Structures are given as structure tokens and as C-alpha cells.
Amino acid sequence: MAVILVVDDDPLVSESLLSAIQKLGHQGLSATTKTRAQELLETAAHDIVFCDVRLPDGSGLDLLPEIQRNANPPEVIIITGFGDPDGAELAIKNGAWDYVEKPLSLKGIRLAVERALQYREKKQTAGRSLALDREGIVGKSALLKPCFDLLAQASGSEANVLLSGETGTGKELFARAIHRNSARADSHFVVVDCAALPETLLESTLFGHARGAFTGADRARDGLIKQADGGTLFLDEVGELSFSIQKAFLRVLQERRFRPVGGSQEVQSNFRLIAATNRNLEEMVKKVQFREDLLFRLRTLTIELPTLRRIKDDLRDLVIHYTAKLCDQYNLPMKGFSTDFFAVLMAYDWPGNVRELVQSLEKAIVSAQDAPTLFPMNLPQHIRIQLARKSVGRKAEAPASGERAAAMKELSSLAAAREAGLAEIEKEYLIRLVRESGRDINKACQISGLSRSRYYALLKKYNISISR
């Protein structure tokens, strides 16, 4: 008998679900608010949670990270409104096992429960307690747990993997971890930076060339695809591949055969493919900028890595890990931290994610020199300026209590407000980045941790010119 929790403030939905659960021979519990659900989840173990998206005290989706922190979390089935594709998409993206639509049917409830329990039983009997080598990957946030589960799946298979996420979220770290934990660990891990290769050299770099294929080709050379034979080929920033190369590479994926530039014979390469992108490939497909058939090939397994601003629970561990690593690199004793150092780091949104955090810590350590403690003063100036401006702005703009009540009526949704605030911060950061880098693209990318393609995309998004 399974224990199933129903979280919904609609009494008709809650009662019909509980009735169906009892008919199936399981124990049903109910909660009408997110707060009550949290209390029940803390006091007893559950096998399944049916949860509505809209609750009186918040979104049911906000419960997912908390549920996933448990050692043996229940399977979550999100209840969405009829014809609500956005709700269904959010449910899956937030790690829900499945979703059901209102109005609920007995058959639909039975199928959802049976499938979830079957999956749960197989998951527990399989006992996927793989001792994964996660070197360099720091964090135990609930949002990272699904990523680690997929890392384990990818490591035990030969499936193509697509890693997505913003610049600096650790896509290459995950790609290397998949390789290290796979059957190909003893072979080469070959990186192709699609954004850094010039169009004229991309084909010969990937496929290799025969002697005399072009001016300067005084001998034959294997391309990166051949070098990955028996190992793993990692295509970083795969969204930057030109349409013509996408077509050629599609055939390579299908046949594992290709012809070097200027060559007369095809060669084979038995490689495993992992690709990464910070771009929305589905949107690129709609704009005919990326081949749909190639996208299907790339994403047999997809791992979407969360941004640092969404996993700030891990920030302290990340800071300690990278501070120790950097101090060792500079042959310095481990630094301590002032009482307000972490508060400042938590207040910043980290548009460059973990990569920006590491570069900021390096600057702080270099700035502190032999001092035993890191202070906010040691952090990069643009971080301190941005936080100072936000702090001053909040004090200047804080309305009186009567005005605040009136202003609340005009507020947009929290998601929209967060997105607008982030856009403002990004734009302000980019303007300062352009100015402080002296409009030097390489220097700007080095400071920010952005790739050239991402840097150009953000400049275009906010209509910022780098010409004098």
C-alpha cells in the first residue's frame, strides 16, 4: 500500500482524488495549502504527491526542490488546468514525474498512480548508488539532483547527450564527468569549440585533410572526429555550427563515416557524442538557423544545468572549494572570510554563473595578497558598484506604507518582475563591461567569462554598440 499526498485547494478535486486513491487500495492524505503540504512531507514518508500548480499561498511547483532534497523523494504528479501546455512544460522542467489535466478521470488517476509506482519500484530495486566520479562538480542543491541522475544514466549508456544552460554553468565539467564514468574513460576526450573555429578551417579541423588538399597542407592530418575514435567527441557551443557543416555532421552521426578534405577514401570513427549549447536550439530550428533532424540526433538525453542564481544554496560550498583550489594554485595558505563576505556574494545575481564566481574569487585572492581574510572590498569593482547602486535605489524608491499598498495593485507577476530586473542588471553590467574593457572584445570576454558569440548576442539584445 502506497502513501499518496494530494495538494489542492479545490475540495471537489481533492475529494475525487482521495476517493480514487482509496479504491486503488492506497492511503490518501490531503493538504489545501503549500504550507500544510510542507508540514506533512516533513513528518511522514510519501510515495506519490499529486500537486496543483496554483495554491492559495504560492505555486505548487515551488514544492519540487524541497521534495527532491529528501534521500528517497516521492514521485510528483502535477495537476494542470485543461489545455494548459505551459503548466505541463513547467511540470516536466521542474522535475515532476508526470502531469494530469483537469477534469480528472478515474482511469487517468489509476494509470498515473500505477506508472509512478512501477517506476519507483524499479528505481529502488536498481539501487542506482553508482560511485560517480564528480571531480570538479560542487553542489548538492535539489535542482542539481535530476542532473546527477541523468549524469548516471548517460555514463551507463552510449546515447548522445545534449547539455544546455547559460555560459559558465559547468557544461564541460558535466561532459568530462560523463566521459570519465563511461566505458570509454580510458580513451580520448576531444573538445571542439565550435564558436572559436573560423568557418574556413572548421571542415578540415573536424574531418581532417589529405596531403595537398589546400595550400600549406604538406602532409595528411587526422581531424578531431578521427582523434575521438574509441573515445568521446565534445562539441562545445554546437549552436554556432554553420548550416552546411550541420548537414555534413548529420551524416557523420548516422554512418560514423566521413571523407577528409581532399581525400578519396572515407574513414571511420567510433566516437561517443556529447554536445553543449547556451542557445535555444528549438527557437533556432523555428528560425531555420539549426537543422531539426540534427537536433533530434543530439538530444537523445538532455541535461539542463541550472544557473548559479537558482542554486545559491550551493554558493558557500562553491566558494570554499574554489578558494582552496586558487590558494593552492598561488601557493598561499587557505583564506578566511569576513562576516559580510558571503552576504555580498548572495546578494549578487552572477550573470556569468560559476565561471564568473571563480574569476571573482581569483581577483579577491590576488587583491588580498598575504592577508588571511577576504573582505567584500577584495571583490571586483563592478560587483560592488552594482550592489551599491541597487541598495541606494531601493532606499530612494521605497514608497511610504500608503503608497506601497496602492503600488501593489499595479505589480506584475513575480516571474515578470524578476525577468525585468535581471534584464536591467544585465544591461547595466554590459555597458560597464564595454567601458572598462576599452571596447576590446577579447578582454571583455576574459573579464566576463562569456563566449564571443554570447557576448555579441547580449550586445545586440540590449542595443549596445562597441564602436567608438
N, C-alpha and C positions, 0 to 999 in steps of 0.2 A: 504494500500500500504506500503510495506516494503522498507527500505533504505538499499541497499546492496553495499558494497565496494569490488572492485576487485583489488588485488595487484599482478601484474605480469608484467614483463618487455618484454614479448613476445607479440607484437601487435596483432598477429593472435588469440592467446588465449584470450587476453583481449577483443578484439572486438567481438569474438563469444560469450563470456560470457555476455557482456553488451547487446548484441542483444537478447540473450535468456532471460535475466532478464526483459528487456523491453516488450518482447512478453508475459511474465507471468504477466504483469501489475505492475511491481515494478520499483522503481527508482534506477538506477545504477550509481555508481561513480567509478573512476579508479585512480590507482597510479602505477607508474613503479618502485618505489624505496621504501625501508623501511622508509626512512626519510619523504618522501611525505605522506606515509600512516599514519605515526605518527601525522603529521600536520592535516590531515583530521579527524582522530579519536579524536583529541583534540577539534576540532571546531564544531563537529556535532555528534548527536547520530546515531548509526547504529544498524540494526537488525542482519545482517549476514555479515561476511567478508570471501571472497574467497581469499586465500593467497598462493602463490607459495613458495616452500621451498627455492629455490635458487634465490636470488635477487642481483642486482649489488653491493649493499652496505651492504650485510650481509645475514643472514638466516631469512626467514620468521617466523621460529619458535621462534625467539627472540622477536617477537611482542606479543606472547601469554601472558607472565607475565604482560606486560604493559596493554594489553586489559583487563585482568582479575582483574586489580586494580579498574576498574570502578564499580560504585554501581550497574549498570544494564548492564553488558558486553554483547556485541553481540556474537552470536554463530559463531565459527570459523570453516571453512571447508578448510582443507589444500589440495593444488593441488600437486600431486606427479607425478613423471615420470612413464611411463608404466613399470610394472613388478618391481617396487621398494619397496620390502617389508620393508626395513629399514626405508624408508620415511614414510610409513604408520604406522609403530610401533612408530616412534618418534612423529608423529602427535597425536596419542592417548595418549601416555605417557605424553605429554606436555599439555594435557587438551583440545585438539581440539574436537569439536562436531563430526566431521566426516572427511573423506578424499575422494577425487575423483582422478581418474587416467587420465592422458593424453593418447591419444587424447580424448577430452571431447565430449559427445553426448548430444543432446537436452534433451533426455529422462533422462539421468543421472543427468543433471543440474536441471531439473524440480523436480525429486524425492528428490534430496539433499535439494533444497530450501523448498519444501513443508514439508518435515520431520522436518527440522530445525525450521520452523515457527510454526508447530504444537507443538513441544517440548517447544518452547519459550512461546507460549500462555498458555500452561498448567502450566509451571513453574511460570509464572507471576500470573495467577489466583489462583494457590495454595497458593502463597504468603508465601513460607516457611520461615517465620520470627520467627522460633522457638527460644524461650529464652533458649538456650542451656546453661547448667552448664559446663563451660570450666575451672573449677578450676585447676590451675597449668599449663595450656597451654597458653603460652605467644606468641603473634605474630600476625601480620596482613599482612604478605607478600603475594604477589599474588600466590606464589607456595603453600601456605597453604590453600587458598580458596577452591580448589577442595577437600582437605582433610576434611575441615569443612562441606562441602556439603555432603560428604559420611558419616561423623560422624552423621549428622542429619538423613540420610537415615537408617543407622544402628540402631540408637536409636529408630526409629519408627517401627522396624521390629524384627523378631526372627531369621533372617538369620545368618548363620555362617559368621564370619569376619576373614580375614587374614590381619594382619598388617605387613608390610615389611619395611625394612630400616636398615641403619647401626646402630651399637651399639651406644647408647646414644642419639638417635633422638626423644625419647619420646613415644615409643610404648606402654609401660604400662600406661602412662598418658592418652593416647587415649583410651585404653581398659577400664580403670576406668571411663572415661567420657561417653563412650557408655553405660556402666552399670548404671551409675547414672542417665542418661537421658532416660532409658528404663523403661518398665513396671515392671521390676524385681528389681528396685532400692532398695526396702525395704528388699531384701533377700541377701544372702551371695555372695561376690565376692571372689572366691577361686583361688589362684595363684599356678600353678605348674611350677617350674623352672626345665625344662627337662634337662638342661645342668648340674645342680648341683646334681641330684639324681643318686646314684650308680645303676648300672644295676641290682644288686641283690635285691635292695629294691624298684625299680621302680614299679613293678607289684603290690606289696602289698600296696604301697603308693597310687597308683591310684585306685585300685579296693577294697582295704581293705582286711581283713583276718578273718577267723574263729578262734575260740579258739583252740589251739593245732595244728594250721596249720604248724608251724615250731618251732624250739627251741626258747623259750623266749616268745612265743605268749600265755601268760597266760589268755588272755581274747580277745573276739572278738573286732574288731575295724573297724569303717567305713573308707573307703578310701576317697580321695579328690573328686572323682566323686560323691559319695553319699553326701558328705558335701555340694556340689554345688546344690543339689536338690532344685528346685524353684528359683535358682539364676543363676550366671554366672561362668563358668569354664574358666580360662585364662591359656592357655598352652604357656608359655614363652620359646623361643628357641625351637620351635617344631621340627626343623630340626635335633635336637640331639636325637630324639626318635629312638630306635633300630628298625630294620625291624620287629622283632617278636611282639614288642609292637604296632607298627603301624598297623599290621594286627588285633590284638585284639581290638585296639581302633576303627578301622573302623567299626566293628560290633556294638560297643557301640554307635557310631554316628547314625547308621542305625536303631537300635532297642531301644536305650535308656535303655537297659537291660544288665546286666553283672553278672558274678559269682565271689564273693570274693575268694581269695586264700584259698584253703582248705574247701570252703563252698559247701553245697549240693544243695542249692536253689539259683536261680537267684534273683537279686533285681533290682528295677527300680530307675532311677534318671531323673527328668525332668529339665535338665540344658540347658543353652544357651552357645554356644561355641564361644570363641574368641581365636585366636592363633596368635603368633608373631614369626618372624624369621629375622635374619640378613644374612641368606644364600639364595642362588638362588635355590629354590626348583625345578624349572624346569630343571636346569642343573643336580641336584641330581637325578631326575627321569631318565634322559638320561643315567646316570652312574649306574642306578639300586641301588641307595642309599636311595631312597624315593619312596613310593608307589604312582603311578599315580592316582589310584582310591581314595586314601585318600586326595591327593592334590585337586582333584575336589570337594570333600566334604568340605574342609576347606575354599575354596575361593569363596563362594557364593558372598560375597562382598570383594573387596581388596582395602586396603588403603596403598599407598606407601608414606612414610614420607620423606621429603627432608632433606638433610644434612645441617648442620649449615653453611658450606661454600657456599651453594646456596641461603641461606636466610639471608645474612648478613644485609639486611635492618632492620631485627628484633633484631640485636645484642644489640643495645643500650637499647631497652626496656627489653630484657632478663637480661642484666647486672644490670639495675636499680631494676628490680623485685627481682632477687636473692640476690643482695647486701642487700636490705631492709630485706629480709627474714633471711639471715645469721646474720645480725647485731641484729635483734630481738632475734635470737637463742642464740647469745653470750651476750645478754643484753648490747649492745653497741648502741650509737646514730648513725644515718644514716651517712655513709661516703660520702664525696665528691670525685671528680675525677680530676686529673691533666689534663691539656690541651692535653697532648700527650697519655693519658691512653687509650682512645678509638682508637686512630690511631694505637697503637701497637696491640690491640685486633683485629682490622680489617685486619691487615697485616698477621695474623696467620691463618692457614688453618683448625684448630680444627679437627684433625682426630678422636678424641673421642666425637665430637659433643657437644650437650648441657651439657651432663654429665661431660665432661672434663672442659667445661666453668665454671660450678658450683664449681667443685673441685678447679679450679684455683682461683676463686674468694674467696673461703674459705681460701685458703693458703694466698692470698693477705691480707685479713682481719686479720687473725691471725698474719701475719708478721707486719702489720701496728700498731697493738695493739691499743693504745689510740689516735694515730694520726688521725686527722679529714679527711685526704685526702689520697686516694690511688694513688700510682705512679707506673709506669712500673717496678720499682725496686722491688716492692712488689710481682710481679707475679712469678710463678715457674721458676726456673733457666733454665729448658730445653726449655721453650718458648723463653726466652730472648736470649739464645745461638743460637737457630735455626734461629731466625730473624737476629741476628748479623752476622751469617755465610752467610745467603742469601744476606744481604746487602753488605758485603765485597766481596762476589763472584760476585755480579752484577757489582761492581766498577772495579774489576780486569779483568772481562771478557768482559766488554763493548767494542766493536770494534770501530775503527775510522770510520768516516762517509763513507769513500770509501769502507772500509771493510764491513760495515754494509749492504750497498746496495748489495754487492756480496753475503753475507751470507743469505740475504732474499730469494734468489733464491733456496736455499737448505732447507728452512724451511718446516717442515711437517705441517699438518693441525693443527688448534688451539686445537681441541679436543685431538689429539695425543700428542701435546706438553704439554697440561695440565695434561694428564694422566701420561706421563713420569715424569713430575715434581713432581706430587703427590706421585708417587711410590718412587722417590728418597727421598722425605721428610719423608714418612712412614718408609722407611728402616733406615734412619739416626735416627729417633725417637726411633725405636725398639732397635737398637744397644745401644743407650744411656740408654734406659729403662732397658735392661738386666743388664747393668753395674751398674747403680745406685740402682737397687733393690737387688743387691748382688746375682743375679740369683735366687731369691726367687719368685716363681710363684704367690703366694698369694699377696705378696707385689706389684709385677708388675701389677697385675690386679686391685689392690686397687688404685694405682697411676694413671693408665691409664683409668680406667673405663671400660676396656674390660672384656668380659666374658672369662673363661678359654678356652673354645672351640675356640673363635675368636682369642685369644692370640696365641694358638698353630697353628691355620691356618695361621696367619700372619708370624710367625716364619718360618713355612715350606715354605711359598710363597717366602720369601727372603733368605732362606737357612741360617738362623741364629741359631747357637747352643747355648743351655743354660747349657750344661755340661762343667765342668771345664777341 
